[in-house]
Amino acid sequence: MIGNQHVLIIGFVFPEPNSSAAGGRMVQLISIFKQHSFDVTFASPAMDSDYMVDFESLCVAKKTIALNCSSFDVFVKELNPSIVLFDRFMMEEQFGWRVAENCPDALRLLDTEDMHCLRLARQKAFKENRTFSTDDLLVEDVAKREIASILRCDLSFMIAEYEIELLQTIFKIDSKLLYYLPLILDPIDTSTIQNLPSFEDRKNFIFIGNFLHEPNWNAVQYLKETIWPLIRKQMPDAILQIYGAYPSQKVLQLHQPKQGFNIMGRADNAQEMVRNVRIVLAPLRFGAGIKGKLVEAMQFGTPSITTTIGAESMYGDLSWNGFIADDSQVFADKSVELYQDKTLWLKAQENGFRIIEKRYLKSLFESDFVEHILKVQTHLKQHRLHNFMGTLLQHHTLTSTKYMSRWIEEKNK
């Protein structure tokens, strides 16, 4: 029974659903809690942004909190949430011990977004021009922090099946501490599909992604230096539009309209842009999690070309909605082929709709998600008893991080 449960979400930033998949993901989680009559407060130490979600329209209370400050202790004690959700492990590091100390009976949840240590280890291997090995994770400093955070929490939401597999095999995390929850979407009705722009009505290629995210910036460089010249060689009039929030000067300098390479900056309506182009390009060479840009492409009937890492954990045993290619020449060839072949394009579009239907519909996850949280909450004492490593780490965190934070607080006075 839910009763009058209050969920406190501690966010890394205030979510911007139109800027990143992480922002969209957080709004999805909030909507599930609200639909099941949970009260929700969203707190973050981040500054407000012009693009953050309208909390009032979601009926969510908003609170700005301070790092390394006992004012949070007063706030969380007064709020007395029954559930606390940390948005990424960094927030659990900062505030987890305070929650544990002031609200010991609150269920502690972690939304990982993606495995940060996997993304960083792959990025390091790429920059060192070598093949990534899972052993790289064991020497990655962020892994030690991230795994400790997962262990300290009662339940961690994982967006990708591959990452669950790594946590269980490489780090020996008990499956009871993990819960698979990908991006969750409403069904695409027939009339929506019928009203999508046709193959003939669409034109151009698109890349879309937040430029604060290193894999996106690297993909744009790869497009500019290698893939796009190969596509233009076969299609001299081809146009690529590159959209993304927070473009830096080095991104803007790549703008070359004469080469059909257009840096467009932030999209006022990213979905509308994706809906009207013919192909999404996503040549990601490192990264983790599942890619919001590729799920969005499927939603709007736009086929995509991506890499093995780009498509990781996204399509199960179904057919991809386009092509997966790691070789730059093959990537370019398949991009041109898919752009020009209507039959192939329509089949790819159909594959995308099927992936959404079989893997991402809200109806596949919502009820079980809420039931699972309530079940863990009901048996929380027993659940924690069987997570000895988590209890051990919580103990040492309270006696180390706590006093470091207290020292910083005194120093800042």
Disulfide bonds with the S-S distance in Angstrom:
none
